[in-house]
Amino acid sequence: MTSGIYFYTHQLRHTFATLMLEGGCDIFSLSKMMGHSDIKTTTIYLAASAKHLQEQMEKHPLNIF
């Protein structure tokens, strides 16, 4: 019996990275968790939601948004 939900390993890595970032994990720790030797590789997986980005901009001390 199958669930009918299909996904690829890449989708799981992308989701993991995005959720960790949005949960407050720093990119350097995330890079280590994902086994990347170069942080640039980690940034490929990161796609923060528009809501998360807006929240981060609102936290900035020079918030003019």
NORNORHU-V993742 format. One record per residue. N is the residue number from 0. RES is the residue in one small letter. SS is DSSP state (hx for helix, st for strand, lp for the rest). BURIAL is I if it has 24 or more other C-alpha atoms within 12 Angstrom, else O. Layout:
n-><N & N>
res-><RES & RES>
ss-><SS & SS>
burial-><BURIAL & BURIAL>
//
This chain:
n-><0 & 1 & 2 & 3 & 4 & 5 & 6 & 7 & 8 & 9 & 10 & 11 & 12 & 13 & 14 & 15 & 16 & 17 & 18 & 19 & 20 & 21 & 22 & 23 & 24 & 25 & 26 & 27 & 28 & 29 & 30 & 31 & 32 & 33 & 34 & 35 & 36 & 37 & 38 & 39 & 40 & 41 & 42 & 43 & 44 & 45 & 46 & 47 & 48 & 49 & 50 & 51 & 52 & 53 & 54 & 55 & 56 & 57 & 58 & 59 & 60 & 61 & 62 & 63 & 64>
res-><m & t & s & g & i & y & f & y & t & h & q & l & r & h & t & f & a & t & l & m & l & e & g & g & c & d & i & f & s & l & s & k & m & m & g & h & s & d & i & k & t & t & t & i & y & l & a & a & s & a & k & h & l & q & e & q & m & e & k & h & p & l & n & i & f>
ss-><lp & lp & lp & lp & lp & lp & lp & lp & hx & hx & hx & hx & hx & hx & hx & hx & hx & hx & hx & hx & hx & hx & lp & lp & lp & lp & hx & hx & hx & hx & hx & hx & hx & lp & lp & lp & lp & lp & hx & hx & hx & hx & hx & lp & lp & lp & lp & lp & lp & hx & hx & hx & hx & hx & hx & hx & hx & hx & hx & lp & lp & lp & lp & lp & lp>
burial-><O & O & O & O & O & O & O & O & O & O & O & O & I & I & O & I & I & I & O & I & I & I & O & O & O & O & I & O & O & I & I & O & O & I & O & O & O & O & O & O & O & I & O & O & I & I & O & I & O & O & O & O & O & O & O & O & O & O & O & O & O & O & O & O & O>
//
